[in-house]
Amino acid sequence: MIETFTKEADQEIKVSVRPSLRASTIDGGLSTVFSNVTGGVLLNSFLLDLGASPFEIGMLASLPMVANLLQPLGALLSNRTTSRHDYGIWTFLPARLLWLVLLLGIIFRDVIQDSSAQLVYLTLILVVVSNILAALGSASWMSWLAALVPPQLRGRYYSVRNIVSNVASLISLPIASFVISNWQGGTIAGYGIVLSVSILAGLISLTCQHFMIDINPQKYQNEIWQEEHQKNPFSNLIAPFKDRNLVIFLIYFAIWGFAVNLSAPFFNLYMLENLGVDITWVTLFNSLSNGANMLMLLVWGRLSDRVGNRLLLIFAGLAIAIMPLFWLLTSLDQIQAQLWIYLLIFHLFLGGTWAAIDLGTNNIQIAIAPIRHHATFFAIASALAGVGSALGTTVGGTLAQYDHYEGIFGVFFLSAILRLGALIPLLFVHENYSKSRTNPPLDFL
């Protein structure tokens, strides 16, 4: 299954792959519950209830992206350990337990002077620290899962795993929103209740990893690389940049992150402020987009196993690239029914197509990077994408301010052009993949 493993290790993985992947799938669903509460719209709403400023809300969006800069360091540290499981516990467990501090702050907010402002600052600090810890463990986790998933099943397995995560999101978000809005003690106390449940879900998800076969990073590092790495620990960080194919992909990934985030964060803002769409409808359209994403994952997963991930990313990328131009066709002067149809079609198409991007991006990284450099390459790719995304959000927000209406249209148009340009390096990426002539059953899920 993995050539660089010993025969004993290879046999052990074959025997254990089914329970390992089942555990990973459950872990993905529970982790989604945790991340939905400690990030995204629920955390934004919590900070707004505390009186956070727009600048502080902007920091909340950009801090996780900046934290990804530490992923290469995490890859370096994880490759010097002898257990993917233990390293993951050392990083993800404290990252999730830290949120107990915020829970205590909510419980004792009545005895804290100027508690709202203090809770805002505390939340931002927790976001920084927890995302730093998660960034240190992310590359090791991706490398661990990449070693366990058989190559011929990557597309279908990751699509099923993403479906489980999307279902968890579709179920948990509305329930959490309902609890927060209707809790008798107020929305802040309601968020505390939801936060306590999410922390519990996050801790249970880590116990699922106990049922996954552990991987020793040292076993799939060949002797030559080990000797070089012992002499120069940073050689592993440099190695991916010596591979022309990997460098081209990194260029694509960084430019794509910049181009997408130049406009994507402002779609909801445009609907709310420029088109006057109620927040309830905005939430509904986003939920429909997530539903379309979930439904299309299996389709894209089977297709990626047959035609490869590079072609999937190119064709899906072309569709995603022109999406910002859709907003040029919308205005307040449109008939409301016509506008609703436009928005419905847009979000369904966007969600279904993004499923291909998410799946293809994950799988092509596994396919093109040498296994001994998996963790390092995943980390570098995430770091560059994080920097590009943070810069895109910053530049987009700056350009949109010059003239709120025409300015945001200009951002959408520029984003579409840059998205198309970002696909050019992808044309030169070479991907080795095995066509799946048969469809092995996913009986390990």
Secondary structure as a PSIPRED ss2 file (coil, helix, strand):
# PSIPRED VFORMAT (PSIPRED V4.0)

   1 M C   1.000  0.000  0.000
   2 I C   1.000  0.000  0.000
   3 E C   1.000  0.000  0.000
   4 T C   1.000  0.000  0.000
   5 F C   1.000  0.000  0.000
   6 T C   1.000  0.000  0.000
   7 K H   0.000  1.000  0.000
   8 E H   0.000  1.000  0.000
   9 A H   0.000  1.000  0.000
  10 D H   0.000  1.000  0.000
  11 Q H   0.000  1.000  0.000
  12 E H   0.000  1.000  0.000
  13 I H   0.000  1.000  0.000
  14 K H   0.000  1.000  0.000
  15 V H   0.000  1.000  0.000
  16 S H   0.000  1.000  0.000
  17 V H   0.000  1.000  0.000
  18 R H   0.000  1.000  0.000
  19 P H   0.000  1.000  0.000
  20 S H   0.000  1.000  0.000
  21 L H   0.000  1.000  0.000
  22 R H   0.000  1.000  0.000
  23 A H   0.000  1.000  0.000
  24 S H   0.000  1.000  0.000
  25 T H   0.000  1.000  0.000
  26 I H   0.000  1.000  0.000
  27 D H   0.000  1.000  0.000
  28 G H   0.000  1.000  0.000
  29 G H   0.000  1.000  0.000
  30 L H   0.000  1.000  0.000
  31 S H   0.000  1.000  0.000
  32 T H   0.000  1.000  0.000
  33 V H   0.000  1.000  0.000
  34 F H   0.000  1.000  0.000
  35 S H   0.000  1.000  0.000
  36 N H   0.000  1.000  0.000
  37 V H   0.000  1.000  0.000
  38 T C   1.000  0.000  0.000
  39 G C   1.000  0.000  0.000
  40 G C   1.000  0.000  0.000
  41 V H   0.000  1.000  0.000
  42 L H   0.000  1.000  0.000
  43 L H   0.000  1.000  0.000
  44 N H   0.000  1.000  0.000
  45 S H   0.000  1.000  0.000
  46 F H   0.000  1.000  0.000
  47 L H   0.000  1.000  0.000
  48 L H   0.000  1.000  0.000
  49 D H   0.000  1.000  0.000
  50 L C   1.000  0.000  0.000
  51 G C   1.000  0.000  0.000
  52 A C   1.000  0.000  0.000
  53 S C   1.000  0.000  0.000
  54 P H   0.000  1.000  0.000
  55 F H   0.000  1.000  0.000
  56 E H   0.000  1.000  0.000
  57 I H   0.000  1.000  0.000
  58 G H   0.000  1.000  0.000
  59 M H   0.000  1.000  0.000
  60 L H   0.000  1.000  0.000
  61 A H   0.000  1.000  0.000
  62 S H   0.000  1.000  0.000
  63 L H   0.000  1.000  0.000
  64 P H   0.000  1.000  0.000
  65 M H   0.000  1.000  0.000
  66 V H   0.000  1.000  0.000
  67 A H   0.000  1.000  0.000
  68 N H   0.000  1.000  0.000
  69 L H   0.000  1.000  0.000
  70 L H   0.000  1.000  0.000
  71 Q H   0.000  1.000  0.000
  72 P H   0.000  1.000  0.000
  73 L H   0.000  1.000  0.000
  74 G H   0.000  1.000  0.000
  75 A H   0.000  1.000  0.000
  76 L H   0.000  1.000  0.000
  77 L H   0.000  1.000  0.000
  78 S H   0.000  1.000  0.000
  79 N C   1.000  0.000  0.000
  80 R C   1.000  0.000  0.000
  81 T C   1.000  0.000  0.000
  82 T C   1.000  0.000  0.000
  83 S C   1.000  0.000  0.000
  84 R H   0.000  1.000  0.000
  85 H H   0.000  1.000  0.000
  86 D H   0.000  1.000  0.000
  87 Y H   0.000  1.000  0.000
  88 G H   0.000  1.000  0.000
  89 I H   0.000  1.000  0.000
  90 W H   0.000  1.000  0.000
  91 T H   0.000  1.000  0.000
  92 F H   0.000  1.000  0.000
  93 L H   0.000  1.000  0.000
  94 P H   0.000  1.000  0.000
  95 A H   0.000  1.000  0.000
  96 R H   0.000  1.000  0.000
  97 L H   0.000  1.000  0.000
  98 L C   1.000  0.000  0.000
  99 W H   0.000  1.000  0.000
 100 L H   0.000  1.000  0.000
 101 V H   0.000  1.000  0.000
 102 L H   0.000  1.000  0.000
 103 L H   0.000  1.000  0.000
 104 L H   0.000  1.000  0.000
 105 G H   0.000  1.000  0.000
 106 I H   0.000  1.000  0.000
 107 I H   0.000  1.000  0.000
 108 F C   1.000  0.000  0.000
 109 R H   0.000  1.000  0.000
 110 D H   0.000  1.000  0.000
 111 V H   0.000  1.000  0.000
 112 I C   1.000  0.000  0.000
 113 Q C   1.000  0.000  0.000
 114 D C   1.000  0.000  0.000
 115 S H   0.000  1.000  0.000
 116 S H   0.000  1.000  0.000
 117 A H   0.000  1.000  0.000
 118 Q H   0.000  1.000  0.000
 119 L H   0.000  1.000  0.000
 120 V H   0.000  1.000  0.000
 121 Y H   0.000  1.000  0.000
 122 L H   0.000  1.000  0.000
 123 T H   0.000  1.000  0.000
 124 L H   0.000  1.000  0.000
 125 I H   0.000  1.000  0.000
 126 L H   0.000  1.000  0.000
 127 V H   0.000  1.000  0.000
 128 V H   0.000  1.000  0.000
 129 V H   0.000  1.000  0.000
 130 S H   0.000  1.000  0.000
 131 N H   0.000  1.000  0.000
 132 I H   0.000  1.000  0.000
 133 L H   0.000  1.000  0.000
 134 A H   0.000  1.000  0.000
 135 A H   0.000  1.000  0.000
 136 L H   0.000  1.000  0.000
 137 G H   0.000  1.000  0.000
 138 S H   0.000  1.000  0.000
 139 A H   0.000  1.000  0.000
 140 S H   0.000  1.000  0.000
 141 W H   0.000  1.000  0.000
 142 M H   0.000  1.000  0.000
 143 S H   0.000  1.000  0.000
 144 W H   0.000  1.000  0.000
 145 L H   0.000  1.000  0.000
 146 A H   0.000  1.000  0.000
 147 A H   0.000  1.000  0.000
 148 L H   0.000  1.000  0.000
 149 V C   1.000  0.000  0.000
 150 P C   1.000  0.000  0.000
 151 P H   0.000  1.000  0.000
 152 Q H   0.000  1.000  0.000
 153 L H   0.000  1.000  0.000
 154 R H   0.000  1.000  0.000
 155 G H   0.000  1.000  0.000
 156 R H   0.000  1.000  0.000
 157 Y H   0.000  1.000  0.000
 158 Y H   0.000  1.000  0.000
 159 S H   0.000  1.000  0.000
 160 V H   0.000  1.000  0.000
 161 R H   0.000  1.000  0.000
 162 N H   0.000  1.000  0.000
 163 I H   0.000  1.000  0.000
 164 V H   0.000  1.000  0.000
 165 S H   0.000  1.000  0.000
 166 N H   0.000  1.000  0.000
 167 V H   0.000  1.000  0.000
 168 A H   0.000  1.000  0.000
 169 S H   0.000  1.000  0.000
 170 L H   0.000  1.000  0.000
 171 I H   0.000  1.000  0.000
 172 S H   0.000  1.000  0.000
 173 L H   0.000  1.000  0.000
 174 P H   0.000  1.000  0.000
 175 I H   0.000  1.000  0.000
 176 A H   0.000  1.000  0.000
 177 S H   0.000  1.000  0.000
 178 F H   0.000  1.000  0.000
 179 V H   0.000  1.000  0.000
 180 I H   0.000  1.000  0.000
 181 S H   0.000  1.000  0.000
 182 N H   0.000  1.000  0.000
 183 W C   1.000  0.000  0.000
 184 Q C   1.000  0.000  0.000
 185 G C   1.000  0.000  0.000
 186 G C   1.000  0.000  0.000
 187 T H   0.000  1.000  0.000
 188 I H   0.000  1.000  0.000
 189 A H   0.000  1.000  0.000
 190 G H   0.000  1.000  0.000
 191 Y H   0.000  1.000  0.000
 192 G H   0.000  1.000  0.000
 193 I H   0.000  1.000  0.000
 194 V H   0.000  1.000  0.000
 195 L H   0.000  1.000  0.000
 196 S H   0.000  1.000  0.000
 197 V H   0.000  1.000  0.000
 198 S H   0.000  1.000  0.000
 199 I H   0.000  1.000  0.000
 200 L H   0.000  1.000  0.000
 201 A H   0.000  1.000  0.000
 202 G H   0.000  1.000  0.000
 203 L H   0.000  1.000  0.000
 204 I H   0.000  1.000  0.000
 205 S H   0.000  1.000  0.000
 206 L H   0.000  1.000  0.000
 207 T H   0.000  1.000  0.000
 208 C H   0.000  1.000  0.000
 209 Q H   0.000  1.000  0.000
 210 H H   0.000  1.000  0.000
 211 F H   0.000  1.000  0.000
 212 M C   1.000  0.000  0.000
 213 I C   1.000  0.000  0.000
 214 D C   1.000  0.000  0.000
 215 I C   1.000  0.000  0.000
 216 N C   1.000  0.000  0.000
 217 P H   0.000  1.000  0.000
 218 Q H   0.000  1.000  0.000
 219 K H   0.000  1.000  0.000
 220 Y H   0.000  1.000  0.000
 221 Q C   1.000  0.000  0.000
 222 N C   1.000  0.000  0.000
 223 E H   0.000  1.000  0.000
 224 I H   0.000  1.000  0.000
 225 W H   0.000  1.000  0.000
 226 Q H   0.000  1.000  0.000
 227 E H   0.000  1.000  0.000
 228 E H   0.000  1.000  0.000
 229 H H   0.000  1.000  0.000
 230 Q H   0.000  1.000  0.000
 231 K H   0.000  1.000  0.000
 232 N C   1.000  0.000  0.000
 233 P C   1.000  0.000  0.000
 234 F C   1.000  0.000  0.000
 235 S H   0.000  1.000  0.000
 236 N H   0.000  1.000  0.000
 237 L H   0.000  1.000  0.000
 238 I H   0.000  1.000  0.000
 239 A H   0.000  1.000  0.000
 240 P H   0.000  1.000  0.000
 241 F H   0.000  1.000  0.000
 242 K H   0.000  1.000  0.000
 243 D C   1.000  0.000  0.000
 244 R H   0.000  1.000  0.000
 245 N H   0.000  1.000  0.000
 246 L H   0.000  1.000  0.000
 247 V H   0.000  1.000  0.000
 248 I H   0.000  1.000  0.000
 249 F H   0.000  1.000  0.000
 250 L H   0.000  1.000  0.000
 251 I H   0.000  1.000  0.000
 252 Y H   0.000  1.000  0.000
 253 F H   0.000  1.000  0.000
 254 A H   0.000  1.000  0.000
 255 I H   0.000  1.000  0.000
 256 W H   0.000  1.000  0.000
 257 G H   0.000  1.000  0.000
 258 F H   0.000  1.000  0.000
 259 A H   0.000  1.000  0.000
 260 V H   0.000  1.000  0.000
 261 N H   0.000  1.000  0.000
 262 L C   1.000  0.000  0.000
 263 S C   1.000  0.000  0.000
 264 A H   0.000  1.000  0.000
 265 P H   0.000  1.000  0.000
 266 F H   0.000  1.000  0.000
 267 F H   0.000  1.000  0.000
 268 N H   0.000  1.000  0.000
 269 L H   0.000  1.000  0.000
 270 Y H   0.000  1.000  0.000
 271 M H   0.000  1.000  0.000
 272 L H   0.000  1.000  0.000
 273 E H   0.000  1.000  0.000
 274 N H   0.000  1.000  0.000
 275 L C   1.000  0.000  0.000
 276 G C   1.000  0.000  0.000
 277 V C   1.000  0.000  0.000
 278 D C   1.000  0.000  0.000
 279 I H   0.000  1.000  0.000
 280 T H   0.000  1.000  0.000
 281 W H   0.000  1.000  0.000
 282 V H   0.000  1.000  0.000
 283 T H   0.000  1.000  0.000
 284 L H   0.000  1.000  0.000
 285 F H   0.000  1.000  0.000
 286 N H   0.000  1.000  0.000
 287 S H   0.000  1.000  0.000
 288 L H   0.000  1.000  0.000
 289 S H   0.000  1.000  0.000
 290 N H   0.000  1.000  0.000
 291 G H   0.000  1.000  0.000
 292 A H   0.000  1.000  0.000
 293 N H   0.000  1.000  0.000
 294 M H   0.000  1.000  0.000
 295 L H   0.000  1.000  0.000
 296 M H   0.000  1.000  0.000
 297 L H   0.000  1.000  0.000
 298 L H   0.000  1.000  0.000
 299 V H   0.000  1.000  0.000
 300 W H   0.000  1.000  0.000
 301 G H   0.000  1.000  0.000
 302 R H   0.000  1.000  0.000
 303 L H   0.000  1.000  0.000
 304 S H   0.000  1.000  0.000
 305 D H   0.000  1.000  0.000
 306 R H   0.000  1.000  0.000
 307 V H   0.000  1.000  0.000
 308 G C   1.000  0.000  0.000
 309 N H   0.000  1.000  0.000
 310 R H   0.000  1.000  0.000
 311 L H   0.000  1.000  0.000
 312 L H   0.000  1.000  0.000
 313 L H   0.000  1.000  0.000
 314 I H   0.000  1.000  0.000
 315 F H   0.000  1.000  0.000
 316 A H   0.000  1.000  0.000
 317 G H   0.000  1.000  0.000
 318 L H   0.000  1.000  0.000
 319 A H   0.000  1.000  0.000
 320 I H   0.000  1.000  0.000
 321 A H   0.000  1.000  0.000
 322 I C   1.000  0.000  0.000
 323 M H   0.000  1.000  0.000
 324 P H   0.000  1.000  0.000
 325 L H   0.000  1.000  0.000
 326 F H   0.000  1.000  0.000
 327 W H   0.000  1.000  0.000
 328 L H   0.000  1.000  0.000
 329 L H   0.000  1.000  0.000
 330 T C   1.000  0.000  0.000
 331 S C   1.000  0.000  0.000
 332 L C   1.000  0.000  0.000
 333 D C   1.000  0.000  0.000
 334 Q C   1.000  0.000  0.000
 335 I C   1.000  0.000  0.000
 336 Q H   0.000  1.000  0.000
 337 A H   0.000  1.000  0.000
 338 Q H   0.000  1.000  0.000
 339 L H   0.000  1.000  0.000
 340 W H   0.000  1.000  0.000
 341 I H   0.000  1.000  0.000
 342 Y H   0.000  1.000  0.000
 343 L H   0.000  1.000  0.000
 344 L H   0.000  1.000  0.000
 345 I H   0.000  1.000  0.000
 346 F H   0.000  1.000  0.000
 347 H H   0.000  1.000  0.000
 348 L H   0.000  1.000  0.000
 349 F H   0.000  1.000  0.000
 350 L H   0.000  1.000  0.000
 351 G H   0.000  1.000  0.000
 352 G H   0.000  1.000  0.000
 353 T H   0.000  1.000  0.000
 354 W H   0.000  1.000  0.000
 355 A H   0.000  1.000  0.000
 356 A H   0.000  1.000  0.000
 357 I H   0.000  1.000  0.000
 358 D H   0.000  1.000  0.000
 359 L H   0.000  1.000  0.000
 360 G H   0.000  1.000  0.000
 361 T H   0.000  1.000  0.000
 362 N H   0.000  1.000  0.000
 363 N H   0.000  1.000  0.000
 364 I H   0.000  1.000  0.000
 365 Q H   0.000  1.000  0.000
 366 I H   0.000  1.000  0.000
 367 A H   0.000  1.000  0.000
 368 I H   0.000  1.000  0.000
 369 A C   1.000  0.000  0.000
 370 P C   1.000  0.000  0.000
 371 I H   0.000  1.000  0.000
 372 R H   0.000  1.000  0.000
 373 H H   0.000  1.000  0.000
 374 H H   0.000  1.000  0.000
 375 A H   0.000  1.000  0.000
 376 T H   0.000  1.000  0.000
 377 F H   0.000  1.000  0.000
 378 F H   0.000  1.000  0.000
 379 A H   0.000  1.000  0.000
 380 I H   0.000  1.000  0.000
 381 A H   0.000  1.000  0.000
 382 S H   0.000  1.000  0.000
 383 A H   0.000  1.000  0.000
 384 L H   0.000  1.000  0.000
 385 A H   0.000  1.000  0.000
 386 G H   0.000  1.000  0.000
 387 V H   0.000  1.000  0.000
 388 G H   0.000  1.000  0.000
 389 S H   0.000  1.000  0.000
 390 A H   0.000  1.000  0.000
 391 L H   0.000  1.000  0.000
 392 G H   0.000  1.000  0.000
 393 T H   0.000  1.000  0.000
 394 T H   0.000  1.000  0.000
 395 V H   0.000  1.000  0.000
 396 G H   0.000  1.000  0.000
 397 G H   0.000  1.000  0.000
 398 T H   0.000  1.000  0.000
 399 L H   0.000  1.000  0.000
 400 A H   0.000  1.000  0.000
 401 Q H   0.000  1.000  0.000
 402 Y C   1.000  0.000  0.000
 403 D C   1.000  0.000  0.000
 404 H H   0.000  1.000  0.000
 405 Y H   0.000  1.000  0.000
 406 E H   0.000  1.000  0.000
 407 G H   0.000  1.000  0.000
 408 I H   0.000  1.000  0.000
 409 F H   0.000  1.000  0.000
 410 G H   0.000  1.000  0.000
 411 V H   0.000  1.000  0.000
 412 F H   0.000  1.000  0.000
 413 F H   0.000  1.000  0.000
 414 L H   0.000  1.000  0.000
 415 S H   0.000  1.000  0.000
 416 A H   0.000  1.000  0.000
 417 I H   0.000  1.000  0.000
 418 L H   0.000  1.000  0.000
 419 R H   0.000  1.000  0.000
 420 L H   0.000  1.000  0.000
 421 G H   0.000  1.000  0.000
 422 A H   0.000  1.000  0.000
 423 L H   0.000  1.000  0.000
 424 I H   0.000  1.000  0.000
 425 P H   0.000  1.000  0.000
 426 L H   0.000  1.000  0.000
 427 L C   1.000  0.000  0.000
 428 F C   1.000  0.000  0.000
 429 V C   1.000  0.000  0.000
 430 H C   1.000  0.000  0.000
 431 E C   1.000  0.000  0.000
 432 N C   1.000  0.000  0.000
 433 Y C   1.000  0.000  0.000
 434 S C   1.000  0.000  0.000
 435 K C   1.000  0.000  0.000
 436 S C   1.000  0.000  0.000
 437 R C   1.000  0.000  0.000
 438 T C   1.000  0.000  0.000
 439 N C   1.000  0.000  0.000
 440 P C   1.000  0.000  0.000
 441 P C   1.000  0.000  0.000
 442 L C   1.000  0.000  0.000
 443 D C   1.000  0.000  0.000
 444 F C   1.000  0.000  0.000
 445 L C   1.000  0.000  0.000
